[in-house]
Every structure is written in structure tokens, then in C-alpha cells.
Amino acid sequence: KAGYLNEYLAIGEAPEEIRNIFRQRSRWCKGQMQVLFSRYCPLLDTGLTLGMRLLYTSVTWCYVTNTLAVPCSVLVPFIALVFGVYPLVLNRDFALAATLFYTSSTLVTMVRFA
């Protein structure tokens, strides 16, 4: 059962400047990648369930996919507006594939791993 508790359970420090926020996130990213490519990689740990391994992978690889997605999100509209080339056609097949993808990814993240 969950409930709201109106008191501080932990007090910590957070970066106040944007430069420090990026430094902190950079450290987090480096740490995730170091663990992924070390001999302690959770993907190879036999004590974890398959679901735990997949969730760890999704957290770690989001850094890689974001470095690819951000430039694409800038370039695709520019190419579409300037050259009239559109990256996809919205039709029934695309709508079905997108719905299945987002539904399955949502279900995977909602599953409890005990």
C-alpha cells in the first residue's frame, strides 16, 4: 500500500549551475558504461532474472540512443522543410507498428521483478 508522507526523509545537495548538472550526468553516464563493459556487468550475472537484465540494458543504452536521437531530431525537420523529403509515411501499418511497440515497451517496464 502506498501513501503520502509529508516530511523530509532525506536531505541532499543538488547542483545549482547548469555546468555542474552536466558534469554530474556525465559522471553517471561514465559510471554506467564502466560497469557495462567490466567483468561485473549485470547482463552476465546469473543471479539476475532476464527482466532485471533487460531493464539494466535499457537504462545504460539510453545514453547511446540519445546521442543518436538528438541530432536526428534537429536534422529531420530541417531536411523535411528545406528539401521536402519526409522520413516516414503515416498509414495504417505504421500506426499498428507504433501502437504495438509502445504497448509492449510499457508492459515490459511495468512488470515486477521479484
C-alpha positions in Angstrom: 0.0 0.0 0.0 1.3 3.4 -0.9 0.6 6.7 0.8 1.9 10.3 1.0 4.1 11.2 3.9 4.5 15.0 4.4 8.0 15.0 5.8 11.6 15.0 4.5 13.1 11.5 4.5 16.4 12.6 3.0 18.2 15.9 2.5 20.9 16.2 0.0 22.7 18.6 -2.3 21.9 19.2 -5.9 23.9 21.2 -8.5 22.8 24.8 -8.8 24.5 25.6 -12.1 23.8 24.1 -15.4 27.5 23.3 -16.0 27.6 21.2 -12.8 24.4 19.4 -13.7 26.1 18.3 -17.0 29.2 17.3 -15.1 27.1 15.2 -12.7 25.2 13.5 -15.5 28.5 12.9 -17.4 29.8 11.1 -14.3 26.7 9.0 -14.1 27.0 8.1 -17.8 30.7 7.1 -17.5 29.9 5.0 -14.4 27.1 3.2 -16.2 29.4 2.5 -19.2 32.3 1.3 -17.0 30.0 -1.2 -15.2 28.5 -2.4 -18.5 31.9 -3.1 -20.0 33.5 -4.5 -16.9 33.6 -8.1 -15.6 30.9 -7.1 -13.1 28.4 -6.5 -15.9 24.8 -7.2 -14.6 23.9 -8.6 -18.1 26.2 -11.6 -17.4 25.1 -12.0 -13.8 23.4 -15.4 -13.4 21.7 -14.2 -10.1 19.5 -11.7 -12.0 16.3 -12.5 -13.8 16.1 -11.8 -17.6 13.8 -8.9 -16.8 16.3 -7.3 -14.5 19.0 -7.7 -17.1 16.8 -6.1 -19.8 15.9 -3.1 -17.5 19.6 -2.6 -16.8 20.3 -2.6 -20.5 17.6 -0.1 -21.2 19.0 2.3 -18.6 22.5 2.0 -19.9 21.8 2.1 -23.6 19.6 5.2 -23.3 22.8 7.2 -23.2 23.8 5.8 -26.6 20.4 6.1 -28.2 20.0 9.7 -27.0 23.3 10.7 -28.6 21.9 9.5 -31.9 18.3 10.7 -31.4 19.1 14.3 -30.5 21.0 15.1 -33.8 18.2 13.4 -35.8 15.5 15.4 -34.0 17.3 18.5 -35.3 18.2 17.3 -38.8 15.0 15.6 -39.8 12.7 18.7 -39.6 15.4 20.7 -41.4 15.6 18.2 -44.2 11.8 17.9 -44.5 11.4 21.7 -44.7 14.2 22.5 -47.0 14.3 19.5 -49.3 10.7 18.2 -49.0 11.9 14.7 -48.0 9.9 13.1 -45.2 11.3 10.3 -43.1 8.1 8.2 -42.9 4.6 7.9 -44.2 1.8 7.8 -41.7 -0.5 5.0 -42.7 -2.4 2.1 -41.0 0.7 -0.2 -40.9 2.8 2.5 -39.2 0.1 3.2 -36.7 -0.2 -0.5 -35.9 3.5 -1.0 -35.5 3.9 2.1 -33.3 1.0 1.0 -31.1 2.4 -2.4 -30.7 5.9 -1.1 -29.9 4.8 1.4 -27.3 2.3 -1.0 -25.7 4.9 -3.8 -25.4 7.6 -1.4 -24.1 5.2 -0.1 -21.5 4.3 -3.6 -20.4 7.9 -4.6 -20.1 8.6 -1.6 -17.8 5.5 -2.3 -15.7 6.3 -6.0 -14.9 7.5 -6.6 -11.4 10.8 -8.4 -10.9 11.0 -10.1 -7.6 
